[in-house]
Amino acid sequence: MVALAVVVVAGVVGWRLAAAPRASGVAASTTTTTSASPPTSTTTTAPPTVTLAAVGDTELGDTPTLPSDPATWFDSVRAALAAPVVFGNLEGTLTDATTSKCGAAALDCYAFKVPPSYAAIYRAAGFTVLNSANNHSDDFGPAGVASTSAALAAAGIVQAGLPGQIGLVRVGAVRVAFCDFAPYVLTNDLLDTAAAAQLIARARAEADVVVVYMHAGAEGANADHVTRQSEYFLGEDRGNPYAFAHFAIDHGADLVIASGPHVLRGMEWYRGHLIAYSLGDFANYEDFSSAGTLALSGILHVTLTAGGRFVDGRFTSLVLAPDGHASVDPHGAAAAFVNQLSREDFGASAALVRADGSIAPPA
């Protein structure tokens, strides 16, 4: 029997699943549905759709280095972020724990934490789902993981990405599963393709729409291209983002989104589905560089049918200030950069952002 926690967030019902498959019939017992009279022969009912917004990595500092007024950090992008479902990568932990993974003499080791109360800041900004499949979710060990999960649940945010964990939300009649991966055994491990296929199959059985997130690839300004090979950073195997994205769609994903390189990457159409290979940094307070192309970011809005078919999309260009604070860029530099990368990396299968920010479905 799987333990199931129900969260109601602004009309979104979310479930956080344990590692074992859910028994059939559980979803029906946790929701209430009302049957409407069938339409007459002269009535045309549009199929249900769902719109979600997705951003990349979010880091609101590292205790004790925190913004002076964190509650206002997202004010400049709140309107652009709005959607029934808002997803981002939580790069770090929500904890007051003091023992981190980094030893006193460790080099190239980073451990990030912000107070658990920051979960409410994310929720006030509109976030309904946050990812923990990354290389910083275990920065403060089991205590940090537990504290983060508890803070997100208390704020009404669905979590995804820990081992065996799928984030499930419901908007109207449409159930959306977030199946999140990173190249680490303390998360859903994208290097274990057999387990990944099983998890995506579970998500497919539970939901109408399956979104796969991957925290994959090398990092930095020179990591903006999709190499189609296994990528490494500081000696770590960060996976082959190109191969895994295609694998995810082949096994049932309707949309693939990603971050981790801390720089934007291109977008591609594959079998009629959109892949966004990196959405860059969305919030970055004094944790990573925000110079050059690392200052470019974006918000991806995608509308899908209940069957997972792409309806439309939009990319909003953002620019990060030197302190990592994002604002909407009316000049669209990020969209132009993404289009350049998409053309160079994917040719005819590139997913391109139009001048008005819209993303056309494949012909």
Buried (B, 14 or more C-beta within 10 A) or exposed (E): EEEBEEBEBEEBBBBBBBEEBBEEEBBEEEEEEEEEEEEEEEEEEEEBBBBBBBBBBBBBBBBEEBBEEBEEBBEBBEEBBBBBBBBBBBBBBBBBBEEBBBEEEEEEEBBBBBBBBBBBBBBEBBBBBBBBBBBBBBBBBEBBBBBBBBBBBBBBBBBBBBBBBBBBBBBEEBBBBBBBBBBBEBBBBBBBBEBBBBBBBBBBEBBBBBBBBBBBBBBBEEBBBBEEEBBEBEEEEBBBBBBBBBBBBEBBBBBBBBBBBBBBBBBBBBEEBBBBBBBBBBBBBBBBBBEEBBBBBBBBBBBBBBEBBBEBBBBBBBBBEEEBBBBBBEEBBBBBBBBBBBEEBBEEBBBBBEEEBEBEEBE
